[in-house]
């Protein structure tokens, strides 16, 4: 749980620095509010799609890390 909080805070800090504008589209927190498109009368599917793509990428990274950790853990003892 602490790692999740650290990733969110670091991503927010990196997203606030204009010198790092090149990596902003790939940050976890940059697209958090893209899901508000569901609340609009006319949904912009491009914004929603880019947000979902970034979130899916981050999910794949963290799922792979969790899978690697769980397969090497000794859960029988």
N, C-alpha and C positions, 0 to 999 in steps of 0.2 A: 504494500500500500504506500509505503514511503517513496518507492521508486516512481510510482504513478504521479504522486504529487511533485516530485522533483522534476520529472519530465514536463509536466504542465507548466511549472514555474519557469523553467529554463526556456521552454518554447515561447512563453509570453514575453520574457525579457528579450530574447532574440528577435521576436516579431516587432518589438517597439524600437529597435535600432534601425534608423534609415540607411546606415552604411551596409547593412546586410540585406538589402532589398532583393538581391538575387536569390536568396534562399527562402524568402517569405512564402511563396506559393507552396512550398513543401513542408512547412511547419504545421504541427498538429493544431495549434490554437488559431492560426490564420483563417481557417475555414469553419470555425465553430458556429458562427451565426448564419452560415449558408442554409441551414435547415429551417430558418425562418421563412424561406421561400414558400413553404407549405401553407403559410398563413396569408399569403397574398392572393388577390383575386386572379391575377394572371401570373402563373408560376413561370419563372425564368429557369428552364430546364438546363441551360448551360451552366449557370452558377451552381445549381443543385448537383449536377453531374460531376463538376470538378470537386466539389466538397466531398461527395461520396467516394470519388476515386482516391483522394488523399487519405480519407479515413480508412478505406479498405487497405491501402498500402501500409499504413501504420498498424492496422490490425494484423496484417500478415507478418510484419516484423516482430511484433510482440507475441503473437501466437507461436511463431517459430522459436523464439527464445524460451517461451514457457514449455513448449514440447521438448526442446533440448534439455531443459532443466529437469522435467519430470521423468524423462527416459533414463537419466543418469542418477536419479535419486533412489536411495534404498528405502523402499516403502514396506518391506516385509518385516523389519525389526520393530 
